[in-house]
C-alpha cells in the first residue's frame, strides 16, 4: 500500500496541506513524501509502525491522539523521517526526539503536558516548524533560539512569562504565535532583524509595552488585542500589512504619522475598539485600501471629516462612544458600506442622508435616545429597517 503497506493504518504518498493551528499557516507536504498516518491508534501504535514494510522510506509520521507517554522506540528506526506529529498525547519531554531524530524539519507536540523544554531542543538544528501550543510551558530555553531555520513557531496557550531578546536570532521566522500566555513585555530589540515575519500573534497576554516593529517589513497580520498596552509600539513602513487588531487595550491616543498611506498602503482592517481613544488622526482616514474600521467602546465625541471620505469602507463600528449626532456625510460611504454600528451613543435623531446607505445588511442603533415621535426620525428609522432587513437592531 503506497510506500510501505500496513494493515493497521494508512500509508500513502501525500501532498495535501496540513491542518492549520491557531494563527499558523498551512504547510504543504512535498510530492515525494511518504506518509504514515497512525493517529488515534492507541498505546500499541509502536507495533503498528513495525508492521509497515518500508520503514526506510517513511518521511512523515502522524501518531497524534494515541494516549502514549513516550514516543515508541519504533520511531527511531525511521531513518528518513523529517515530519513528526505527536500531538495530543501524554508526553512529558521531547529529549528522546531531539537526540534520536535530530534531522526533523517539522515537529508538532501540541497539547502534551511538557511543562518545559530542556536544552536538548537545541539539537533540532534542521527544524523549520515547531507547534508546541497547549503544552503547559512556563519558559523557553535559550537553546530554542539557536534553531535558526525556524519559519513557523507556535507557542499559543501556554503559561510563558518571559521571552528573551534572543528571539531576534530567529531571522527566518515567517509566523510567530505567542498568544494566550502571561507575557508582560517583549524585550527591547527582540524583534530586530525579523524581516521575513508575516504574522505575529500576541493576543490574550498582559503586555504593557513592546519593542520597535520597524524591522517587520514583511508583516501581513498583527494581533495585539486583549493586552494592557497604553501606547502603540514604534511602527515603520509595512507595505504588505493588511490586518491590525489592537482592540481591548488601554491605548489613549493614536499619534499622527503612524497609520499613514505611506506606512500602510495595503491595510484593509484596523481594529481599535475597547481602548481609551478621544480622537482619531486625520492621516488614518487616508489609508487607501481600508475596508474595516472598528472604533467602538472608546471615549470619542467626534470624528474627523476625512473619515467620511474613506469610500472603501465596508464595515464601520463607532458604537459605545459619546456621539450626539451622525454626520450627513455618512452617505459618502454608500457605495461599499454594508455594516454600520451606532449602538450605545447619545443620538436623538438620524441624518436624512442615512437612507442613501442602500447596501447596508447589518445595522444597530440600540441604546440611543432616538426621538421616534419626530416624524423625520421615525421615517428614516423605518426606511433603514426596510433596507437592512433581519439584521436591523433598533432602539
Secondary structure, 3 states (H helix, E strand, C coil): CCCCCCCCCEEEECCCECCCCCCCCCCECCCCCEEEECCCCCCCHHHHHHCCCCHHHCCEEECCCCCCCCCCHHHHHCCCCCEEECCCCCCCCCHHHHHHCCCCCEEECCCCCCCCCCHHHHHCCCCCEEECCCCCCCCCCHHHHHCCCCCEEECCCCCCCCCCHHHHHCCCCCEEECCCCCCCECCCCCCCCCCCCCEEECCCCCCCECCCCCCCCCCCEEECCCCCCCCCCCCCCCCCCCEEECCCCCCCCCCCCCCCCCCCCCCCEEECCCCCCCCCCHHHHHCCCCCEEECCCCCCCCCCHHHHHCCCCCEEECCCCCCCCCCHHHHHHCCCCCEEECCCCCCCCCCHHHHHCCCCCEEECCCCCCCCCCHHHHHHHHHHHHHHHHHEECC
